[in-house]
Amino acid sequence: MSLSFKTQIQVEGLNLCRAVCELENLGFELSDIRFLDKKRITFCVKSKECAKVVAYLKKKWYNTEIIGEVGLSKIFKAFKRRAIAFSLIAVAILAAVILSSTCLEIEINAPEVLTSDIVAALEKIGVKKGCNMRSVDLDETENALCVSLPDVKYAFAEKKGSKLFITVETLSTAPQPDDLTTPRDIVASCDGVVTRILVLNGTPLVSVGDAVKKGQVLIRGQNTFADGTEETATAMGEVWAETTCSHSVRFMPTTIESTPTGNVLRRKRLKIFNYFTRYDREIDFKEYSTQTTVKKLFPLGITVEYQTVFETKTVVRENTLESCYERLKLQAYEGLKAATGSNELQEIVYSTDTVGNDTFVTAKAKIIKNVAIGG
């Protein structure tokens, strides 16, 4: 039996038996003939004769559809489509073997001001891009960096494949002492009622139970001594007050959403160094979202990128305040938690407010917080 490349064709129309007989009389070799129903039939022809068979059937007013390659033709077409990828993989493997012992990249994790000094110190001992990785002594590299850079607390070197990692930590310096005689006041960040005061430096101007306004001076930058003398000071301390916080969410009567249809396409491609192959499948969706994951083949320098494509469609929804009220309350509550930094809000009050043509759902709560600015 001779091996041949074949293509499967579907034909739709009347008198299908006569069409098959006419094709065979013309010398076309048909195989795997299957009647799907009275008006539809499938069969296989040699791939090199496919175009002639389709042209003849269309001339006879038959509807034709090429289903795809079968047998050796399908294998050959798939191999041809991936030939570039196979070639790139072979090149990558060969390059990995050749370059596995070569330093292709040096990654430096250190303060930017030290980068040039670190590069210079590495070059003095022969460590640079293109050098032989086997000749790089990690202990010698770390010692050379510590000796060349006096402000270095420690240096760490690590090899991973053809990449060299350098980490440098500098010595920490003690902060300069503050001048506590520099005049500075502490003011309120918002309105509230004072509940607690802690003064470390300066003169308090409010007491527990006082109502304060935003911007009001709470602790003055001045110290008064027993003999009546005064001197300027840097006010330091905390003033805690009960205040009302709120967060509003706007109601949208019309929303435009991108909704998944349920159709999913999965495809993949290769990244070899800085070159990307084409994806093995094309996207036919007009609207879609994607989710991508990658797997690295170390140390070949090959990355396989898997992409899942979800078909979506744009939907315009008409909303009512009643249908969205609970969701808006939750959003206002979450915004209030983020604004206050508290997960334990008490006595939350919700309200609906109208400003112009806009409607808002607002969450309000009383909290106790440090309202001092500058302390």
C-alpha positions as CSV (number, residue, x, y, z in Angstrom):
1,M,0.0,0.0,0.0
2,S,1.4,3.4,-1.0
3,L,1.5,6.2,1.6
4,S,-0.1,9.5,0.5
5,F,-1.2,12.8,1.9
6,K,-4.9,13.2,2.1
7,T,-7.5,16.0,2.8
8,Q,-11.1,15.4,4.0
9,I,-13.8,17.3,2.2
10,Q,-17.5,17.7,3.1
11,V,-20.0,18.2,0.2
12,E,-23.6,19.3,0.5
13,G,-26.2,19.1,-2.3
14,L,-28.4,16.7,-4.4
15,N,-27.4,13.6,-6.4
16,L,-24.3,13.0,-4.3
17,C,-23.8,9.5,-5.6
18,R,-23.6,10.8,-9.2
19,A,-21.1,13.4,-8.1
20,V,-18.9,10.7,-6.5
21,C,-19.1,8.6,-9.7
22,E,-18.2,11.6,-11.9
23,L,-15.1,12.4,-9.8
24,E,-13.9,8.7,-9.9
25,N,-14.5,8.7,-13.7
26,L,-12.3,11.8,-14.0
27,G,-9.5,9.8,-12.3
28,F,-9.7,11.2,-8.8
29,E,-9.0,8.7,-6.1
30,L,-11.7,9.0,-3.3
31,S,-11.6,7.1,0.0
32,D,-13.3,7.0,3.4
33,I,-16.7,7.9,1.8
34,R,-19.3,8.6,4.4
35,F,-23.0,9.7,4.0
36,L,-23.9,12.0,6.9
37,D,-27.5,12.3,5.6
38,K,-29.3,12.5,2.2
39,K,-27.7,15.9,1.4
40,R,-24.3,15.7,3.0
41,I,-21.3,13.5,2.4
42,T,-17.6,13.4,3.4
43,F,-14.7,11.8,1.6
44,C,-10.9,12.0,1.4
45,V,-8.8,12.9,-1.7
46,K,-5.1,13.3,-2.3
47,S,-4.0,16.7,-0.9
48,K,-2.4,17.6,-4.2
49,E,-5.7,17.0,-6.0
50,C,-7.9,18.8,-3.4
51,A,-8.0,22.2,-5.2
52,K,-9.1,20.5,-8.5
53,V,-11.8,18.5,-6.8
54,V,-13.2,21.5,-4.9
55,A,-13.2,23.6,-8.1
56,Y,-15.0,20.9,-10.0
57,L,-17.7,20.5,-7.3
58,K,-18.2,24.3,-7.1
59,K,-18.6,24.4,-10.8
60,K,-21.4,21.8,-10.4
61,W,-23.1,24.1,-7.8
62,Y,-22.2,21.9,-4.8
63,N,-21.4,23.5,-1.4
64,T,-18.0,22.3,-0.3
65,E,-16.0,22.6,2.9
66,I,-12.5,21.5,3.6
67,I,-12.6,19.8,7.0
68,G,-8.8,19.3,7.3
69,E,-5.8,17.2,6.7
70,V,-5.8,13.5,7.7
71,G,-3.2,10.8,8.0
72,L,0.4,11.7,7.0
73,S,-0.8,15.1,5.6
74,K,-2.0,16.2,9.1
75,I,1.3,15.1,10.7
76,F,3.3,16.8,8.0
77,K,1.3,20.0,8.2
78,A,1.7,20.1,12.0
79,F,5.4,19.5,11.8
80,K,5.7,22.2,9.1
81,R,3.8,24.7,11.3
82,R,6.1,24.0,14.2
83,A,9.3,23.6,12.3
84,I,10.5,27.1,13.3
85,A,9.9,26.3,16.9
86,F,11.7,23.0,16.7
87,S,14.6,24.8,15.0
88,L,14.7,27.5,17.7
89,I,14.7,24.9,20.4
90,A,17.6,23.1,18.8
91,V,19.5,26.4,18.5
92,A,18.7,27.3,22.1
93,I,20.0,24.0,23.4
94,L,23.1,24.3,21.4
95,A,23.6,27.9,22.6
96,A,22.9,26.8,26.2
97,V,25.6,24.2,25.9
98,I,28.1,26.7,24.5
99,L,27.1,29.6,26.9
100,S,26.5,27.6,30.1
101,S,30.0,28.4,31.2
102,T,29.9,32.1,30.2
103,C,28.8,34.9,32.4
104,L,26.0,36.6,30.3
105,E,24.6,38.9,33.0
106,I,25.6,40.5,36.3
107,E,22.7,41.6,38.5
108,I,23.7,44.1,41.2
109,N,21.4,44.6,44.2
110,A,22.9,47.7,46.0
111,P,22.4,51.4,46.4
112,E,22.6,53.1,43.0
113,V,25.4,55.4,44.0
114,L,27.7,52.3,44.5
115,T,26.9,50.6,41.2
116,S,29.8,52.0,39.2
117,D,32.3,51.4,42.1
118,I,31.0,47.8,42.3
119,V,31.5,47.2,38.6
120,A,35.0,48.7,38.7
121,A,35.9,46.4,41.7
122,L,34.6,43.4,39.9
123,E,36.6,44.2,36.7
124,K,39.8,44.4,38.7
125,I,39.6,40.7,39.6
126,G,38.4,39.8,36.1
127,V,34.7,39.4,36.8
128,K,32.6,40.9,34.0
129,K,30.2,39.9,31.2
130,G,31.7,37.3,29.0
131,C,34.1,35.9,31.5
132,N,34.2,32.2,32.3
133,M,31.8,31.4,35.2
134,R,34.0,28.5,36.3
135,S,36.8,31.0,37.0
136,V,34.7,33.2,39.2
137,D,35.6,32.5,42.9
138,L,32.7,33.6,45.0
139,D,34.7,34.1,48.2
140,E,37.3,36.1,46.4
141,T,34.6,38.2,44.8
142,E,33.0,39.0,48.1
143,N,36.3,39.8,49.8
144,A,37.3,42.1,46.9
145,L,34.1,44.1,47.2
146,C,34.5,44.5,50.9
147,V,38.1,45.7,50.6
148,S,37.4,48.1,47.6
149,L,34.3,49.7,49.2
150,P,34.9,51.0,52.7
151,D,31.2,51.8,53.3
152,V,30.2,48.2,52.7
153,K,28.8,46.2,55.6
154,Y,28.9,42.9,53.7
155,A,28.9,41.6,50.2
156,F,27.3,38.4,48.8
157,A,27.9,36.7,45.5
158,E,25.9,33.9,43.9
159,K,25.9,32.0,40.6
160,K,22.8,30.7,38.9
161,G,23.4,29.3,35.4
162,S,25.0,32.0,33.3
163,K,23.9,34.8,35.7
164,L,25.9,36.3,38.6
165,F,24.1,37.9,41.5
166,I,25.9,40.6,43.6
167,T,24.2,41.9,46.8
168,V,25.9,44.7,48.8
169,E,24.7,46.1,52.1
170,T,26.1,49.4,53.3
171,L,26.9,50.5,56.8
172,S,24.1,52.2,58.6
173,T,24.7,55.7,60.0
174,A,23.3,57.0,63.2
175,P,20.6,59.7,62.8
176,Q,21.5,63.2,63.8
177,P,20.0,64.3,67.1
178,D,16.9,66.6,66.8
179,D,17.1,70.2,67.9
180,L,14.2,70.3,70.3
181,T,14.4,74.1,70.6
182,T,13.3,74.6,66.9
183,P,9.8,76.3,67.1
184,R,7.0,74.0,65.9
185,D,3.3,73.7,66.8
186,I,1.1,70.6,66.7
187,V,-2.2,71.2,65.0
188,A,-5.4,69.2,64.5
189,S,-5.9,67.2,61.3
190,C,-9.7,67.3,61.6
191,D,-12.6,68.3,63.8
192,G,-13.4,66.3,66.9
193,V,-13.7,66.1,70.7
194,V,-10.5,65.5,72.7
195,T,-10.4,62.3,74.7
196,R,-6.7,61.9,75.6
197,I,-3.6,64.1,75.6
198,L,0.1,63.1,75.8
199,V,2.6,65.9,75.9
200,L,6.4,65.2,75.5
201,N,7.5,68.7,74.8
202,G,5.7,72.0,74.5
203,T,2.6,73.6,76.1
204,P,-0.9,72.0,75.7
205,L,-3.6,74.5,74.7
206,V,-6.6,72.1,74.9
207,S,-8.1,69.8,77.5
208,V,-10.0,66.5,77.5
209,G,-13.6,67.2,76.4
210,D,-12.7,70.3,74.3
211,A,-14.1,70.5,70.8
212,V,-11.4,71.3,68.3
213,K,-11.4,72.3,64.7
214,K,-9.2,71.3,61.8
215,G,-6.0,73.4,61.8
216,Q,-6.4,74.5,65.5
217,V,-3.2,74.6,67.5
218,L,-3.3,71.7,70.1
219,I,0.2,71.9,71.6
220,R,2.2,75.1,71.2
221,G,5.9,75.0,70.5
222,Q,6.9,76.8,73.7
223,N,8.0,75.8,77.2
224,T,7.3,77.9,80.3
225,F,9.4,77.3,83.3
226,A,8.6,77.8,87.0
227,D,10.4,81.2,87.2
228,G,8.1,82.5,84.4
229,T,10.8,82.4,81.7
230,E,9.9,80.9,78.3
231,E,11.8,79.4,75.4
232,T,10.8,78.1,71.9
233,A,10.4,74.3,71.6
234,T,9.6,71.6,69.1
235,A,6.1,70.4,70.2
236,M,6.0,66.7,70.6
237,G,3.0,64.6,71.7
238,E,-0.3,63.0,70.8
239,V,-3.9,64.3,71.0
240,W,-6.6,61.7,70.6
241,A,-10.1,62.8,69.7
242,E,-13.5,61.3,68.8
243,T,-14.2,62.3,65.2
244,T,-16.7,61.4,62.5
245,C,-15.4,59.8,59.3
246,S,-17.4,59.1,56.2
247,H,-17.0,57.5,52.7
248,S,-19.4,57.9,49.8
249,V,-20.0,55.8,46.7
250,R,-21.7,57.1,43.6
251,F,-24.8,55.3,42.3
252,M,-24.5,54.6,38.5
253,P,-27.9,54.2,36.9
254,T,-26.3,52.6,33.8
255,T,-23.3,50.4,33.8
256,I,-21.3,48.9,31.0
257,E,-19.9,45.4,31.8
258,S,-17.7,42.9,30.0
259,T,-19.3,39.5,30.5
260,P,-17.7,36.2,29.7
261,T,-19.6,34.1,27.1
262,G,-18.2,30.8,28.3
263,N,-16.1,30.2,25.1
264,V,-12.4,29.6,25.9
265,L,-9.3,29.3,23.7
266,R,-6.0,28.0,25.0
267,R,-2.7,28.6,23.1
268,K,1.0,28.8,23.7
269,R,4.3,30.2,22.4
270,L,8.0,30.0,23.1
271,K,10.4,32.8,24.2
272,I,14.0,32.0,23.4
273,F,16.2,34.7,24.9
274,N,14.6,37.9,23.4
275,Y,12.7,36.2,20.5
276,F,9.1,35.2,20.6
277,T,7.6,32.6,18.3
278,R,4.0,33.0,17.1
279,Y,1.2,31.5,19.1
280,D,0.1,28.1,17.8
281,R,-3.5,29.3,17.5
282,E,-5.1,32.6,16.4
283,I,-7.8,34.5,18.4
284,D,-11.2,34.6,16.6
285,F,-13.0,36.5,19.3
286,K,-13.9,40.1,18.8
287,E,-13.8,40.9,22.5
288,Y,-11.8,38.9,25.0
289,S,-9.7,38.9,28.1
290,T,-6.5,36.8,28.7
291,Q,-4.7,35.0,31.5
292,T,-1.1,34.1,31.0
293,T,1.2,31.8,32.9
294,V,4.9,31.0,32.1
295,K,7.2,28.0,32.7
296,K,10.9,28.4,32.4
297,L,13.1,25.6,31.1
298,F,16.3,26.3,33.1
299,P,19.1,26.6,32.1
300,L,18.2,26.5,28.4
301,G,16.9,30.1,28.4
302,I,13.6,28.9,27.0
303,T,10.3,30.1,28.4
304,V,6.9,28.5,27.5
305,E,4.1,31.0,27.7
306,Y,0.6,29.6,28.1
307,Q,-2.3,31.9,27.4
308,T,-6.0,31.3,28.2
309,V,-8.3,33.5,26.2
310,F,-11.9,34.1,27.5
311,E,-14.4,35.4,25.0
312,T,-16.4,38.4,26.4
313,K,-19.3,40.6,25.2
314,T,-20.2,44.1,26.3
315,V,-23.5,44.4,28.1
316,V,-25.2,47.7,29.0
317,R,-27.3,47.2,32.2
318,E,-30.0,49.5,33.6
319,N,-29.8,49.7,37.4
320,T,-32.1,50.9,40.1
321,L,-31.0,52.3,43.5
322,E,-32.9,49.6,45.3
323,S,-31.2,46.8,43.4
324,C,-27.7,48.2,44.0
325,Y,-28.2,49.6,47.5
326,E,-26.7,46.6,49.4
327,R,-23.7,46.5,47.1
328,L,-23.1,50.2,47.4
329,K,-23.4,50.0,51.2
330,L,-20.7,47.3,51.2
331,Q,-18.5,49.4,49.0
332,A,-19.0,52.4,51.2
333,Y,-18.1,50.3,54.3
334,E,-15.0,48.9,52.7
335,G,-13.9,52.5,51.7
336,L,-14.6,53.7,55.2
337,K,-12.4,50.9,56.6
338,A,-9.6,51.8,54.2
339,A,-9.9,55.5,55.0
340,T,-9.8,55.0,58.8
341,G,-7.4,52.0,58.8
342,S,-9.7,50.3,61.3
343,N,-11.4,46.9,60.9
344,E,-13.6,47.4,64.0
345,L,-15.9,50.2,63.2
346,Q,-18.8,50.8,65.6
347,E,-22.3,52.3,65.1
348,I,-22.0,52.8,61.3
349,V,-24.8,55.0,59.8
350,Y,-25.7,54.8,56.2
351,S,-27.5,57.5,54.2
352,T,-28.4,58.4,50.7
353,D,-27.5,61.9,49.5
354,T,-28.2,63.7,46.3
355,V,-25.8,66.3,44.9
356,G,-27.0,67.9,41.7
357,N,-27.9,65.0,39.4
358,D,-25.8,62.5,41.3
359,T,-26.8,60.1,44.1
360,F,-24.4,58.8,46.7
361,V,-24.6,56.1,49.4
362,T,-22.5,57.3,52.4
363,A,-21.2,55.3,55.4
364,K,-20.4,57.3,58.6
365,A,-18.9,56.1,61.8
366,K,-17.4,57.7,65.0
367,I,-13.8,56.7,65.7
368,I,-11.1,57.8,68.2
369,K,-7.8,58.6,66.5
370,N,-4.7,60.7,67.0
371,V,-5.5,64.0,65.3
372,A,-2.1,65.6,66.0
373,I,-0.1,66.8,63.0
374,G,3.6,67.6,63.6
375,G,4.1,65.5,66.7
